[in-house]
Amino acid sequence: MKKFFLLLAFLLAFPSAFCQESPASAIAFGIREIKTLDMYFGYLPYISKNTWGYVTLNFTPVDGVSRIVVANIRIVEEQSASSTIEIMVNETPCKTSSITSYLTGKTQYVADFDCTNVINSSGIYVVGLRPSEIIYNVHFRIWITYENNPEEQINQTLNYIVDNIDEVKMLLFDAVETKKYCVNNSLYIEKLANITLGNKTYPYIKTEVVECEFGCDEERKECNFPTWIYYSILVCVIIALFVIVKYVVLRI
């Protein structure tokens, strides 16, 4: 219950915090979406014949994963002879467990392996490759289509609020003032704060409106002082001038 109220207060205070991934691009928060990710995740200078070569795939997107639709691993390599390439992920053969290339002479070869049967959630995976002939300059990529998990984003937000309550308070009350302007008898003050969740920073712009009882000064970008203050200042100036003229200029 405490976490619920913290989240509610946070979202009320930051109504636009989750509407932007950056000032120029939008991100949906709390909505299930199908996304496709193209990621380069490893390189080996060579893999000897009948020998396993391994690289690590870290697939932990910040917006969470509810299901994997497709996970294809692409291998780009160079070889000098026909070769059968086997692939395993976490010691389990992929759905496309091997591909044979019928090539002669040194050339570059591209092979796509369907590994959806093994890569079925977010996590860290060890990808193993074994060629029947030596291959060189081996590059590893993955094309993965997944459905995000908004609940995981919300849990991240809850954990952030609970673990960083002091920083959240600072964002609420100590945002940086970026712009001030007058509209009729109201003073508008724009403030900017940033909050980082996972590896993303979300800008939050808050506009405060101050009603100016005595009008808003366009030049100073401030509310006008009450009339009596101006009269008081005028009286003080007159007295000061009188004193200067009498005792300094005329020396009476």
C-alpha positions, 0 to 999 in steps of 0.5 A: 500500500505504501508503494502504491501511494508513493507511485501515485504521488510521483506520477501526479507530480511528474505528469510528463516525465514518462512522455519523452525518451529524449526531448525529440522522441516519444516513449509510451509508458505503461503500454504493451508494444511489439518492438524489434531490436537489432543488436551487435553483441560479439566478435571472435578473430577466428574459431578453429575447426570442430572447436566451440567459440563463445560470446555472451549476449546480454538482453535486458531491455529497460522496458522489460519483456513479457514474451519473445516473438522472434530471436534470430542470431546472425553470424557474419564470418570469412571462410576458405572452404565449405563448412557446417556451422553448429550453434547452441545457446546456453548449451541448448541447440537452437531451432536452426541448429546448423547451417552448411555453406557450400563455398570455395575460395576465401569469401564472406558468409552470412548465416541466420539461426532461429533461436526463439526456442532458447532465447525466450525472455530477458537475461544473459545468454552464452552463445556457442558456435562450432564450424567444421572448418576454420572461420575468421573474423566472426561477428555476432548480431541478433534481430529480436522482436519482443513484447515489452512488460509495462509492469516491470517499468512500474516496478522499476519506478517504485523501487527508484522512488523507495530507494531514492526518496531524497532525490525524488524530493529534490526533483519535486522542490529544487528543479532548475528555473529555465524561463519566466514570462508574464501573461496579463497579471500572471507570472509563468515560471518554467522549471526543468528536472531530470529523472533517470530510470535504468539507463534512460533519462526523462526530462520533466518540465513543470510550469508554475503560475503566480497571480500578481495582485499588482500586475506583472513587470514584463522587463523584470519578469517579476510581480510588481510590488504593492503600491505602498512600497513604491511610495516608500522608495520614492519618499526615501529617495527624496529624503536622501536627495534632500540630505545630500543637497543640504549637507553635501552640496550647499553645506548648510 
